[in-house]
């Protein structure tokens, strides 16, 4: 029997069909039932909703890396995927040719608990006929909320103000001390207008934003009409935005596109926000822009690498707020993501349409 890292008793709960199977069946019947199940490796201790779906499906037996703090070591991952029929992963695992070779020809489905897929070698997956599920849309609200929170924390200097209050910097009232920048009457630029970009704009509109502008690979009139946004060039986006939010996917075209050229065109009072992928920003150029006053501030939920080393120069700047990639970190969203990832995997194994499948 294909055994888990965890105890045999827990394995019987993990690899089950209905629980009464173990109450009423003979040991031989249990063995036959399990041998007909698909083998799945789960690269992270995902939220309980997703695990329950796998457990109660009666379709799979799975093993998981039973930690939410430390990613599965690459060497162990390459061993664990051997012979599996499906893989449920998160964005910390690189699913490339090496891993697919290690898994072997049985691998039919990769389901990632993420909206981003830059950790997946799509060409390799396509070449091998492996289907890919992912989890867009369910995290739209959580990411939009966090983006707005990060924008406000950065523009109104909340982290800096909290530090001053805690460390004795709070003295007499001063006319310009800790002044920031308001959203009222501002122009907000969105780089990459998808569901998340629209949701961000919808949440910012009540702050009396004067204008929304955006750029993308092409105009998105249907989405833009929802927020009355104007399509502009990348140069215009940089020049006109008081607040610029990066919401794009990481692709070869967008890699480090937020660089010296972009920052040099922005207003000195502009705030830059990134909740997409760290790779879209050239971090050395961002540091230079912030440290020289080329732009007023930046809020980042994503960096390269992750975690960002604590001695990184960006951490020395008062006008840079850095969060540890928590945009989708709400209980409801993470549970929905795990459920969608599990259902995508099960449907893929049955050769049925996934709820959300990447078209390779």
FENDA-V299909 format. One line per field, one symbol per residue. burial: # if it has 9 or more other ideal C-beta (glycine too) atoms within 8 Angstrom, else .. A space follows every 50 residues. Layout:
burial->???
This chain:
burial->...#.....#######....##..#...###.##..########.##.## #.###.#.#######......#...###.###.########.#.#...## .##..#################.###...#######.###.#######.# #######..##.##................#.#..############### #####...#..#####...#..##..#.#.##.#.############### ...##.####.##..#...##############.######...####### ###..#.#.....##.#.#####...##....#################. ...####...
